[in-house]
Amino acid sequence: MGLSMLDPRTKLAWYVLMICFSLISGTAVQLCVVLLAGIMASLILTGSLKQYKVVILILLFLGLQILVVQLIFCREGVLIYQWGILEIYSEALPLAITGFLKASIIVFASMQFFTSASPQEFTLMLMKFKIPYRFSMLVGLSVRFLPLMKAEYISIIDSQRTRGLRMESAWDNLKGIFPTFLPFLYRSVRRATETALAMELRGYGRTKTRTFTSDIALKSYDTVLIFAMLAVIIISLISKVLPLI
Amino acid sequence: MNGKIFRTDTKALVGSVIIGIVMLIMMQVTGRIDAILDPTLLLLNGTCWAFFTGLIVLMYRQPAGIIAGVVEAVVAMATGYSPLGFFFLFANVIGSIVYSLISSRFSMEKLSHHIIAMLGTAVTGNLCVMVGLIYVFHLDWKIALLSSSITAFVGTIVAGILTKSIYGSLQKSALLQ
């Protein structure tokens, strides 16, 4: 069974399950199992993990940040090292590891879900949740406009550079925010007005319903998977909440 | 703004998506600068978030504010830009609704109106991020509260002033008509 065979709602249930487990799991071992389950699911359904190559660097940088934060601020466990006001406690490293694993699961699950279906499938999924098509179709619009807006921002930065704006160090970038951001904002507002007018002229929002070239429907295995995942989420939440009562 | 909360015309819907993308790009730019200058406080990022949350509500009202917030949070999650992306979803939606509710009671012509509306947004939004800092980063709640309070304070003042000045210039430029 390939990833494209699954309904977007099944993928959404899987995403909710992963996020839920990442937040309720307390130990590094549990979190490792959840992360491995996510990686295995991706490997089985898509046959490759190439798309996650980019995220590894981001996660390593993030892990370093979490470690530094824990080394500076953690006050749990016993004091193992002191240098001036800097005090390092024994629990800093285990907490940094669980924090890193939780962050990794959230990032991985999010990438897995949002790259698993086309914008049209997400639109159809929202329509199945009874969201009017005028709102559901904005998914496609955002996917279409993201690279365009990015290119526009880069062209504004280039224009300002040719006028003598320095953008080399972090401080230069900080000073360069206003000269680049304001033209970008004004151009975006103008673009929004023009796009809305063009869409209205093509009949967007004229009628309450509209047809699509494709449709999504839950198959029997989708229904079974969704119910199974929902049951696991409910049981996990109950087992977590019951001891507190 | 006095009483007007909703606006569902095509211009507002398309504007929410496009300005949501602008918000996302600017959040990424300020996030990278913050990662070098103040990795634990994220002052620029917090200010940028508060500013856009307010500006979008003033320009296009609701549900545009919610849509822009969701667009920003979803792309942040999909690109792995932040592990707190999941909490941004709640921060953006709740912050935007709070801004709408507060700004609908004022004319939004004075700086104090912008500061009050921004205070509500910054506090609620940063509370959501604080939950993320505690659950994901395992930060002690006192440190998470301190970090969120500083970000909310700076965001309220700076974003309040920025929103008033930039929204005013957008109105004068007739781009919003």
Interface residues (C-beta under 8 A of the other chain):
Chain A: I19 L23 V54 V55 I58 L59 L62 Q65 I66 V68 V69 Q70 I72 F73 C74 R75 E76 L95 A96 T98 G99 K102 A103 S104 I106 V107 S110 M111 F113 F114 T115 R134 F135 L138 L141 S142 F145 L146 M149 K150 Y153 A170 N173 L174 I177 F181 L182 F184 L185 Y186 S188 V189 R190 R191 A192 T193 T195 A196 L197 M199 E200 Y204 G205
Chain B: T8 D9 T10 K11 L13 V14 G15 S16 V17 I18 I19 G20 I21 V22 L24 I25 M26 V29 T30 R32 I33 A35 I36 L37 P39 T40 L44 M59 P63 I67 V71 V74 V75 M77 A78 T79 G80 Y81 P83 G85 F86 Y135 V136 F137 H138 L139 D140 I143 I166 L170 S173 L175 L176
